[in-house]
Amino acid sequence: MKVVLITGGSRGIGAAAAKKLAQQGYAVAINYKSNHQAAEQVQNDILSAGGKAALFQADVSDEQQVVELFQTVHTHFGPVTHLVNNAGVLTRQMRVEEMTAERINWMLTQNVTPYFICAREAIKHMRQSNTRQQCAIVNVSSAASYLGGANEYVDYAASKGAIDSFTKGLSLELAAEGIRVNGVRPGCIYTDIHADGGEPNRVDRVSDLLPLKRGGTSVEVANAIAWLLSDEASYATGTFIDLAGGL
């Protein structure tokens, strides 16, 4: 059975990916940090459509909680065969000259460390799988990693730049085992994360500046994630799909 763990699966891109992958026959482990109601709604949507899903609460920035998360998923569904590293944070828009070490360290701890430790635990599961060469990881990065996030959140952009490096490096470490690691880099996507940055309508503000003249949707990103996890992408590793409207 294909078992996918999606971190930050209660909203936005994570929720859309959960629903898409459930439609494709995955058993979906929906991780969430605190918003049980939103996570439960995603689960109910999947179950009502005939899919398999279960909820797993954990703060993935906490190493011990990540270890326990994977153990719990294993007990419920079996070993994780696919991972979507998606959980992340954004905070108030700010220029670099205003940033404190506390903010920067928090951003890196929340956006970088969880990807490493979740991948570490996923690899242990994937090595137990009889279909190791069908196992895959997708890291959700951001177009900010190459655009820079100037005047808004360079620290967030830098954290996603770290994820790009991590994706490439891990893909090379695991390639000989047939475990694939790829990334998606969404740009201006209609999700709740912009409210976390203090500007809920940011996508509308910048959409005319994009070559496609519109913001993207979580479903469009989920479609790319699903393809990279699938056997259709069996020769893709260490690569990125940019979903940024042409940027």
C-alpha positions in Angstrom: 0.0 0.0 0.0 1.2 3.5 -0.8 1.3 5.6 2.4 1.9 9.3 2.1 2.6 11.6 5.0 1.8 15.2 4.4 3.1 17.7 6.9 1.0 20.8 7.3 -1.9 18.9 5.7 -4.7 20.9 7.3 -4.9 23.8 4.9 -3.7 25.3 1.6 -1.3 23.3 -0.5 -1.1 20.4 2.0 -4.9 20.0 2.1 -5.1 20.1 -1.7 -2.3 17.5 -2.0 -4.0 15.2 0.6 -7.2 15.2 -1.4 -5.5 14.7 -4.8 -3.3 11.8 -3.5 -6.3 10.1 -1.8 -8.0 10.2 -5.2 -5.0 8.3 -6.6 -5.2 5.5 -4.1 -2.8 6.6 -1.4 -3.5 6.1 2.2 -3.0 9.7 3.4 -1.5 10.6 6.8 -2.6 14.2 7.5 -0.2 15.9 9.9 -1.3 19.1 11.6 0.1 21.2 14.4 -2.9 22.8 16.1 -5.9 23.3 13.8 -7.8 20.1 14.4 -11.0 21.4 12.9 -9.4 22.2 9.6 -7.5 18.9 9.5 -10.7 17.0 10.3 -12.5 18.7 7.4 -9.8 17.5 5.0 -10.1 14.0 6.4 -13.9 14.0 6.1 -13.7 15.2 2.5 -11.4 12.3 1.7 -13.4 9.7 3.6 -16.7 10.8 2.0 -15.1 10.4 -1.4 -14.2 6.8 -0.6 -10.5 7.5 0.2 -8.2 6.5 3.1 -7.1 9.2 5.5 -6.2 9.6 9.2 -5.1 12.6 11.3 -1.8 12.8 13.2 -1.1 15.8 15.4 2.6 16.8 15.8 4.8 19.8 15.8 7.3 18.8 13.2 9.9 21.3 14.5 10.2 19.1 17.6 12.5 16.1 16.8 10.9 13.7 19.3 7.4 14.5 18.1 8.6 13.7 14.6 9.9 10.3 15.7 6.7 9.5 17.4 4.7 10.8 14.4 6.3 8.3 12.1 5.9 5.5 14.6 2.2 6.3 14.9 1.7 6.4 11.2 3.5 3.1 10.9 1.2 1.5 13.4 -1.9 2.8 11.7 -1.1 2.4 8.0 2.3 0.7 7.7 5.6 2.2 6.7 5.5 5.6 5.0 6.4 5.2 1.3 6.0 8.8 0.2 6.5 12.1 2.0 5.4 15.6 1.2 7.4 18.0 3.3 5.1 21.0 3.3 4.7 22.5 6.8 6.1 26.0 7.0 5.6 29.5 8.4 5.5 33.1 7.3 5.5 36.1 9.6 5.1 39.9 9.3 6.6 41.5 6.3 9.8 43.3 7.2 13.1 44.6 5.7 16.3 42.8 6.7 17.5 45.9 8.6 14.6 45.4 11.0 15.1 41.7 11.6 16.2 40.3 14.9 18.2 37.1 15.4 15.2 35.7 17.3 13.0 36.1 14.2 15.6 34.7 11.8 16.4 31.7 14.0 12.7 31.0 14.4 12.1 31.1 10.7 14.9 28.6 10.0 13.9 26.3 12.8 10.3 26.2 11.6 11.0 26.0 7.8 14.3 24.0 7.5 14.9 21.7 10.4 11.5 19.9 10.0 12.3 18.9 6.4 15.5 17.3 7.5 14.2 15.3 10.4 11.0 14.3 8.6 13.0 13.1 5.6 15.4 11.2 8.0 12.5 9.3 9.5 10.9 8.7 6.1 14.0 7.2 4.7 14.0 4.6 7.5 10.5 3.6 6.5 11.2 3.6 2.8 14.1 1.2 3.3 11.7 -1.3 4.8 9.5 -1.1 1.8 9.4 -4.0 -0.8 8.9 -1.3 -3.4 11.7 1.0 -2.5 12.2 2.2 -6.0 8.7 3.6 -6.0 9.3 5.6 -2.9 9.6 9.4 -3.2 9.9 12.7 -1.3 8.6 16.0 -2.5 9.8 19.1 -0.7 7.6 22.2 -1.0 9.9 25.1 -1.5 9.0 28.5 -2.9 9.7 30.8 -5.9 10.9 33.1 -3.2 14.1 31.0 -3.0 15.3 32.5 -6.3 13.3 35.7 -6.3 14.6 36.8 -2.9 11.6 38.2 -1.1 13.0 41.7 -1.0 11.3 44.2 1.3 8.9 41.5 2.6 10.6 38.4 3.9 14.1 37.7 2.8 14.4 35.4 5.8 11.6 33.2 4.5 13.2 33.3 1.0 16.5 32.2 2.5 14.9 29.3 4.4 13.4 28.1 1.1 16.8 28.5 -0.6 18.1 26.1 2.1 15.3 23.7 1.1 16.4 23.8 -2.5 20.0 22.9 -1.5 18.6 20.2 0.8 16.5 18.7 -2.0 19.4 18.5 -4.4 21.8 17.0 -1.8 19.4 14.4 -0.5 18.5 13.4 -4.0 22.1 12.5 -4.7 22.5 10.6 -1.4 19.5 8.4 -2.1 19.6 8.1 -5.9 21.5 4.8 -5.9 18.7 3.3 -3.8 16.0 4.4 -6.2 14.4 6.8 -3.7 13.6 10.0 -5.5 13.7 13.5 -4.0 12.2 16.5 -5.9 10.8 19.9 -5.1 8.0 22.2 -6.1 8.4 26.0 -6.0 5.1 27.7 -5.8 4.9 31.5 -6.4 1.8 33.6 -5.6 -0.8 31.0 -4.6 -4.1 31.7 -3.0 -3.6 30.2 0.5 -4.0 31.4 4.1 -0.3 31.9 4.5 -0.4 35.4 3.2 -2.5 36.4 6.1 0.2 35.1 8.4 2.5 37.7 6.7 0.1 40.5 7.4 -1.4 40.9 3.9 -4.3 38.5 3.2 -4.9 39.9 -0.2 -1.2 39.9 -1.4 -1.9 37.6 -4.4 -4.5 40.0 -5.7 -2.1 43.0 -5.3 0.8 41.4 -7.3 -1.2 39.3 -9.8 -1.0 41.9 -12.5 2.8 41.8 -12.2 3.0 38.1 -13.1 3.4 37.0 -16.7 0.2 34.9 -16.5 -1.6 37.9 -14.9 -3.2 35.8 -12.1 -2.4 34.0 -8.9 -2.2 30.2 -8.7 -4.3 27.7 -6.8 -3.4 25.0 -4.3 -4.8 22.4 -6.6 -2.4 23.4 -9.4 0.5 22.9 -6.9 -1.0 19.6 -5.7 -1.1 18.3 -9.3 2.6 18.9 -9.6 3.3 17.2 -6.3 1.2 14.2 -7.3 3.1 13.8 -10.5 6.5 14.0 -8.9 5.5 11.3 -6.4 4.1 9.1 -9.1 5.8 6.4 -11.2 5.2 8.7 -14.2 8.1 10.8 -12.8 10.3 7.7 -12.3 13.4 9.4 -14.0 13.1 12.7 -12.1 15.2 13.3 -9.1 16.9 16.4 -7.8 14.6 18.5 -9.9 12.1 21.3 -9.4 8.8 22.3 -10.8 8.3 26.0 -10.7 4.7 27.1 -10.3 5.0 30.8 -10.3 3.0 32.1 -13.2 6.0 32.6 -15.4 8.5 34.1 -12.9 
